[in-house]
Amino acid sequence: MKRNRLRELLDADKPTVGTHVITPWPGIVEVIGQTGAFDYIEYVGEYSPFNLELLDNFGRAIELFPEMSSMMKVEEQTKGFIATRAIDAGIQNVLFTDCRSAQEVKECIQVVRPETPEAGGTHGAGMRRNVGYVAYAGSEAWVKAMNDVVIAIMIEKKGAMENLEEILSIKGVDMVQFGPADYSISIGKPGQGGSPEVQKAHRDMIELALKKGVPPRVEVASFEQTKPYIEMGVRHFCIGWDLAVLFRWCHQQAKGMQELLDRG
């Protein structure tokens, strides 16, 4: 079974850098993988159309790059089904969205971990591609892989911030990330993700996570934006979104051409 690069780095207490893709074409995975620039790719499934065959192909593309692993961002509804099928397709780690309580976080962990007496999960053996369909199904290697899945939790709801200390105390929470857009909505101030109030909540989350020994991850559009977070002690980042990069390029280049052609 494939090495989980993200788990290895977390366990070694080393920094990690990932990038997001919303376009589910496996060729995007190959382009990114060939750069050797990232420890993992996060497939933002919450914002993207997909089917089960596509998840298998995404997992196949990731396996071309031994030094890179993967993650899928899973939406609230049908999270158990999507998370287990993503893992079983070869997408090794999961980012869960929209949790509001410690109990909901525990349920996320439970659907990922194997149903062993020690792990207490509900994830059972299956003849799917992450185990070679028949080669490792239900094996000790599979159990270890399920215990190694990095489980990240979005802290993006008012309830999650109110229950943050309890959430951070749960065994199995490997990483947390603040979501300013959803948080601003949940406190009745939509569109104010960059406001001082919301940004303070972000800093509070980071500080408490570091205090509790749970690695906080921060999403940024470019490496220049990481400096203040690094100064806070953050060592885990996911940088850029494929669609955002494409949008900015089109906007900048078209504007430049319009000016050169006197079409502005």
C-alpha positions in Angstrom: 0.0 0.0 0.0 1.2 3.5 -0.8 3.2 5.5 1.8 1.2 8.3 3.4 3.6 11.2 3.0 1.5 13.7 4.9 1.2 11.3 7.9 5.0 10.7 7.9 5.7 14.4 8.0 3.2 15.1 10.8 4.5 12.2 12.9 8.1 13.6 12.4 6.9 17.0 13.4 8.0 18.5 10.1 6.3 21.3 8.2 3.9 20.4 5.3 2.9 22.2 2.2 -0.1 21.2 0.0 -2.1 22.8 -2.9 -5.7 22.6 -3.8 -7.4 21.4 -7.0 -11.0 21.8 -7.8 -10.7 20.5 -11.3 -10.9 16.7 -11.0 -8.9 15.9 -14.1 -6.1 13.4 -13.1 -3.8 15.2 -15.6 -3.8 18.2 -13.2 -2.4 15.8 -10.5 0.4 14.7 -12.9 1.3 18.3 -13.8 1.6 19.2 -10.1 3.3 16.0 -9.2 6.0 16.5 -11.8 7.1 19.7 -10.1 8.0 17.9 -6.9 6.9 21.0 -5.1 4.2 19.7 -2.8 3.8 17.1 0.0 0.2 16.5 -1.0 -2.7 17.7 -3.1 -6.1 18.4 -1.6 -9.0 17.6 -3.9 -11.7 20.1 -2.9 -14.5 17.7 -3.5 -16.9 20.0 -1.6 -16.8 22.4 -4.5 -16.4 20.0 -7.4 -18.5 17.5 -9.3 -17.2 13.9 -9.1 -18.2 10.3 -9.4 -16.7 7.1 -7.9 -14.7 6.3 -11.1 -13.2 9.7 -11.0 -12.0 9.2 -7.4 -10.3 6.0 -8.5 -8.5 7.8 -11.3 -7.5 10.6 -9.0 -6.0 8.0 -6.6 -4.2 6.3 -9.5 -2.6 9.6 -10.6 -1.4 10.3 -7.0 0.3 6.9 -6.9 2.6 8.0 -9.7 4.4 10.1 -7.1 5.8 8.3 -4.1 6.8 11.5 -2.3 3.3 13.1 -2.6 0.1 12.1 -0.9 -3.5 13.4 -1.1 -6.5 14.7 0.8 -10.1 15.2 0.0 -12.3 18.0 1.4 -15.6 16.3 2.2 -18.9 18.1 2.5 -21.3 17.8 5.4 -24.0 15.8 3.8 -23.2 12.1 3.1 -19.7 12.7 4.6 -19.3 9.1 5.8 -20.0 7.7 2.3 -17.8 10.2 0.5 -14.9 9.9 3.0 -14.7 6.1 3.0 -15.0 5.9 -0.8 -12.3 8.6 -1.3 -10.0 6.7 1.1 -10.7 3.4 -0.6 -10.0 5.0 -4.0 -6.5 5.9 -2.7 -7.0 9.4 -1.5 -5.3 8.9 1.8 -6.4 11.8 4.0 -9.6 13.7 4.7 -10.7 17.3 5.6 -14.1 17.3 7.1 -16.3 20.5 6.9 -19.1 22.0 8.9 -18.7 20.4 12.3 -20.3 22.3 15.1 -19.8 20.0 18.1 -17.3 17.6 19.6 -19.8 14.8 18.9 -19.9 15.6 15.2 -16.1 15.5 15.1 -16.1 12.1 16.9 -18.4 10.8 14.2 -16.0 12.0 11.5 -13.2 10.1 13.1 -15.3 7.0 13.6 -16.2 6.6 9.9 -12.5 6.8 8.9 -10.9 4.5 11.5 -11.1 0.7 11.1 -13.6 -1.3 13.1 -11.0 -2.8 15.5 -11.4 -2.9 19.3 -8.5 -0.4 19.6 -9.5 2.1 17.0 -13.3 1.9 17.6 -14.1 3.0 14.1 -16.8 1.8 11.7 -14.7 1.5 8.5 -14.8 -2.1 7.3 -12.8 -4.1 4.8 -13.6 -3.7 1.1 -12.3 -5.0 -2.2 -11.5 -1.5 -3.6 -8.5 -0.1 -5.3 -6.5 1.2 -2.3 -5.9 -2.5 -1.3 -5.3 -3.7 -4.8 -8.9 -5.0 -4.8 -7.9 -8.4 -3.4 -4.3 -8.1 -2.3 -4.6 -6.3 1.1 -8.3 -6.3 1.8 -8.9 -6.6 5.5 -5.2 -7.1 6.2 -3.0 -5.6 9.0 -1.5 -3.3 6.4 -5.0 -2.0 5.6 -5.7 -1.5 9.3 -2.5 0.5 9.7 -3.3 2.6 6.7 -6.7 3.5 8.1 -5.2 4.4 11.4 -2.7 6.6 9.5 -5.3 8.6 7.7 -4.8 12.2 8.6 -8.1 13.6 9.8 -8.3 17.4 9.5 -11.3 19.4 10.8 -12.6 22.7 9.5 -13.3 25.1 12.3 -15.8 27.3 10.5 -19.0 27.4 12.5 -19.9 29.4 15.5 -20.6 26.2 17.4 -17.1 24.8 16.5 -15.4 27.9 18.0 -17.6 27.7 21.1 -16.6 24.0 21.5 -13.1 24.4 20.3 -11.2 23.3 23.4 -13.3 20.1 23.6 -12.8 19.4 19.9 -9.0 19.9 20.2 -9.0 17.4 23.1 -10.4 14.6 21.0 -8.0 11.8 20.2 -7.7 11.4 16.4 -8.0 15.1 15.4 -4.7 15.5 13.5 -5.1 19.0 12.1 -7.5 21.9 12.2 -8.2 24.8 9.9 -10.2 28.0 10.3 -12.8 28.9 7.6 -13.4 32.7 7.7 -16.2 32.8 5.1 -18.4 30.2 6.7 -17.6 31.5 10.2 -18.7 35.0 9.2 -22.0 33.6 7.9 -22.6 31.6 11.1 -22.2 34.7 13.3 -24.6 36.7 11.2 -22.0 38.8 9.3 -21.8 37.3 5.8 -19.0 38.5 3.6 -16.9 39.8 6.5 -14.3 37.0 6.6 -11.6 39.6 6.6 -13.0 41.7 9.4 -11.1 42.2 12.6 -13.6 40.1 14.6 -13.3 37.1 12.3 -9.6 37.4 12.0 -9.3 37.5 15.8 -11.3 34.3 15.9 -8.8 32.8 13.4 -5.8 33.8 15.6 -7.6 32.5 18.7 -8.1 29.2 17.0 -4.5 29.0 16.0 -3.2 29.9 19.5 -5.4 27.3 21.2 -4.6 24.6 18.7 -0.9 25.2 19.2 -1.4 25.1 23.0 -3.3 21.8 22.8 -0.7 20.3 20.5 -2.9 20.0 17.5 -1.3 21.3 14.3 -3.2 24.2 12.7 -3.2 24.5 8.9 -3.7 27.8 7.1 -4.9 28.3 3.5 -3.2 31.1 1.6 -3.2 32.3 -2.0 0.6 32.7 -2.2 3.8 32.1 -0.1 4.0 35.8 0.7 0.9 35.6 2.8 2.4 32.9 5.1 4.8 35.2 7.1 2.5 36.3 9.9 1.3 32.8 10.5 4.8 31.4 10.6 5.6 34.0 13.2 2.6 32.6 15.2 4.1 29.1 15.0 2.1 27.7 12.1 4.0 25.1 10.1 1.3 23.7 7.8 0.0 25.4 4.7 -2.2 24.7 1.7 -1.3 27.2 -1.0 -3.4 28.2 -4.0 -6.4 26.8 -6.0 -6.2 25.8 -9.6 -9.3 27.8 -10.6 -8.1 30.9 -8.7 -4.7 30.7 -10.5 -6.4 30.4 -13.9 -8.8 33.2 -13.1 -6.1 35.6 -12.0 -3.9 34.7 -15.1 -6.7 35.3 -17.5 -7.7 38.6 -15.8 -4.1 40.0 -15.7 -3.1 38.9 -19.2 -6.3 40.0 -20.8 -6.0 43.4 -19.1 -2.4 43.8 -20.3 -3.3 42.9 -23.8 -6.2 45.3 -23.9 -3.9 48.1 -22.8 -1.3 47.2 -25.4 -4.0 47.2 -28.1 -5.6 50.4 -26.8 -8.8 48.6 -26.0 -9.0 49.7 -22.4 
